[in-house]
């Protein structure tokens, strides 16, 4: 577990934990208009997704998730990004999310574990 270095201009936090039996490294950075979340079990970036809340006059919130690079046929990765951007939006932030997932396992349990770990640490950079 590592907190932000005050000399570094971007607030960030990092952790290593075991999620569903896989060592997982997570880095969360808070930029002026985006959160960058990197979760990897393979030592590489993996699939990169962008998620944001769409501005509308409707009462119901609409979220947009786009695969920037990587696996476009993995709906669970898109669901993971959507859950995180919903949490970010519900916590009062208007920042978009760039999410990098380099995972060995794309199961529901794995992605729930990733979302839970990120949500728990996100407060450290907001």
N, C-alpha and C positions, 0 to 999 in steps of 0.2 A: 504494500500500500504506500502510495506516494502522493503528497499534496502538491499544490502549485508552488513553483519556485518564484519568489517575488521578483527576481530579476528578469524572468521570462515574461514577455508582454501579453501572452495569451494564458488565461486561467485554464488549468488542466489538472487532471487526476488520473492515476493509473492503478490497476490492481491485477493480480494473478490469482485465479481460483480454479477449483476443479468443478466443472459443470457436467453432470451426467457422465462422470468418469473420464472426462477429457480436460487436460490442463488448458486453461483459457486465459489469454492476456487481453485486457481491456484498457483502452486509453480513451478518455473523454476530454475534449477541448472545447472551450466556449469562446467563439469569435464574436465580433460585434453583431453580426446578423445570422450566424449559423452555429449549430453544435456539430462537431465532428466526433463520431464514435467509431472506434476501430476495435473489433472483437476478432481475435484470431486464435486458432488452434493449430494452424499449419505454418505459422511464421511468415505469412504473406497476407496481402490485403484481401484477396478473394473478390467477391461480388460487391460492387459499390452501388448504393441506392441513394436517391435524393427524395426527401419527403417534405412537404410543406402544407400549411393550412391555406386553403383558397379563400380569398376575400369575397364575401357575398352579402347581399342584403337579407338573405334567408336567416331564420333563427337557428336552423340546424347547421352545424359545422360540416364543411366538406374538406377532405384531405386528398392530396395528390401524391402518389408514390411512383417514381420512375427508376428503372434500372439504368444506370449510367454505363457501367461495364460489367461483364460477367454473365452469370446464368440468368437468362430471361424466362426460363420455364420452371422456376421454383416459387410457387405461390406462397410458401411458408416464409420465405425471405421478405417478400412484399408485406405479408401480414405482420412480421416482426417490426419492420420500419413504420407501418401504420400505427401499431400499438405505441411505439415510442413517440411519434409525432403527436398522437392524441394526448399522451401524458404530458408532453412539453406544453402543448396548447392549454390543457386543463390546469396546468400549474401557473398560468398567467403569462407565459412567454410567447412572443410572436416570431421567435427565431425559427428558421428552417433547419432541417437535419440532413447531414451527409453521413451515411452509415456504411461501413465496410465490414463485411462478414466473411471471414476465412475459416469456415467451420468444416469439421470432418463429418458431422452428423446434422442433417437438416430436419430432424424430427420435431414434433410439437413440444415434447418435453425439453429438448435442448434449447429451442428458441424461447420458451417460457423462462428457462433459467437465465438466458442471456438478458432478456427484457428485465427480469427481476434484479439482476446484478447492476445493470445500467441505471435503472430507476433509483436504486438505493444510493448510488454514487453521484448521480446527476446533481443532487443538492449541493455537493461540494464545489461545483463550478458555476452555480447560478448566483 
